[in-house]
Amino acid sequence: MATNASFAEVAALAGEPARAGMLHALMDGRALTASELARAAGITPQTASGHLSRLVAAGLLEVSQQGRHRYHRLASPSVARMMESIMQVASETAMRRPVVVGPRDQALRAARTCYDHLAGRLGVALADAMIEGGHVELANDAGAMTDSGVALLTGLGIDLRVLAAGKRSQRLFCRPCIDWSERRPHIAGAVGAALCAHCFAKGWIRRSEGTRAVTVTPKGRQALRETFGVTLG
């Protein structure tokens, strides 16, 4: 169990605006350089270096060397869950006062990546369709694939046995993640990550530059409707 001191340390690290900006920039699951993270946070590379060192030392980020570059990514799915939970609380607090929602906010609400799985209206619609189709069952803190769900994903070329055998330590196979904008669950865990990766690989969705938002392609709209019964407005 975390001590008060360790809890306070993690909260302070994640709560500083520049570090929060860098953590948020990594929520799409990609690895970024210190320069890229500095731009995302609006600070100098020198300042970013100090912040990143603290985040790595605390276990919130991991860093890897490739050639001349050092790439930073979130250390674990639990860090992403922490960030998503903070964003949910922050959005609930913001609703108590008038909020002007810009175009980028609308795009994030429509469809985005939450670390390595789909979120926003797209992610929730996909979860709803899979539940309604009897392919997945979601409880408060856990989820399970049904036989029909296994058959559906296997037909798409997603090998659930490989996912179950290769999942990282402490990562759940299938779990609900409360969407911070929709306030309803989307699918996370290894299954959620596999669905997201499949959508990218098939060209059903594409990333929007400079943001976690994703765009559903015309091909994707048709495929999501035919495969899962997802109809997007």
Number of C-alpha atoms within 10 A of each C-alpha: 5 7 8 8 9 12 11 12 13 14 12 12 17 22 13 11 12 20 23 15 19 27 25 23 24 22 25 23 19 13 19 18 14 22 17 17 27 23 15 19 20 14 15 13 16 11 12 21 15 10 18 22 13 14 22 16 10 15 13 20 19 18 17 12 9 8 6 6 11 14 18 24 22 26 16 18 20 14 18 22 17 13 19 20 16 15 16 18 12 12 14 14 10 11 9 8 8 7 9 7 8 8 9 13 13 12 18 20 19 22 22 27 22 30 26 22 24 29 34 27 22 24 28 24 20 24 27 21 20 22 16 13 13 14 20 22 18 19 10 10 11 16 19 17 21 15 11 14 18 18 16 16 19 13 10 12 10 18 15 18 10 9 16 15 9 11 14 13 7 9 15 18 22 22 25 22 26 21 23 21 17 16 13 17 22 26 29 31 21 22 25 24 22 20 20 22 17 17 18 16 11 12 15 19 22 17 16 14 8 8 19 22 25 23 17 21 13 12 12 18 17 16 17 20 14 11 13 18 17 20 14 14 7
